[in-house]
Amino acid sequence: MTQTRFAHIEVDDGVYAPQDDSWLLCDALEDCDVVAGKRVLDICTGSGILAIEAALKGAREAVAYDISPAAVACASSNAERAGVDVDVRLGTLADARYAGPFDVVVSNPPYVPSDAPLEGTGPNRAWDAGANGRVVLDELCALAPDLLVPGGTMLIVHSEFSDPPQTISKMEQFGFTARVIATRTVDFGPVMTSYAERLEAAGLLEPGRREEELAVIRVDRS
């Protein structure tokens, strides 16, 4: 299991801890077998788990970005502990754009619908993503042509509450191929449980339901 393989990862206060969405994306990256010898970007890296996975699978270069200084420090320490070379950088999606293009891009971005202000670099920025859960996802879609080389692949994990079909539609507008390659239904964790009443009030969640479907979308640029 991926969870066992990465049991050595340590997560500092204020950094998003690997959980079901992380494991699903790691498993999808392993199943796709696209990173060996490639230049790989992990955007919204958090603990660094995806960048470390890419490095362990033979990436020629693994680059990781996060807006949180705490996450950058944590991911750097975890990469060192795992014995792999990951170039961990403090920066935004726009910063990552100027470091591109990349052969492979992986992302576990913020995707929880929330009316909370998107300010600072606190732990809530790892999940809060605007009223429709797509503030970061939409930017990621818009920058995909700059981030991916021709023939490149992008893997993005979503919640059902962040409208995965919209990502597919946006990527297809660029002429890319996009499809769901993995799904998993999981019980709400602490964050989603705390947001459940708000999601119910917004009509996004059936009253009393406390589970969500996660999905990994694979995007291929021809």
Secondary structure, 3 states (H helix, E strand, C coil): CHHHHCCCCCCCCCCCCCCHHHHHHHHHHHHHCCCCCCEEEEECCCCCHHHHHHHHCCCCEEEEEECCHHHHHHHHHHHHHHCCCCEEEECCHHHHHHHCCEEEEEECCCCECCCCCCCCCCHHHHCECCCCCCHHHHHHHHHHHHHEEEEEEEEEEEEHHHCHHHHHHHHHHCCCEEEEEEEEEEECCHHHHHHHHHHHHCCCCCCCCCEEEEEEEEEECC
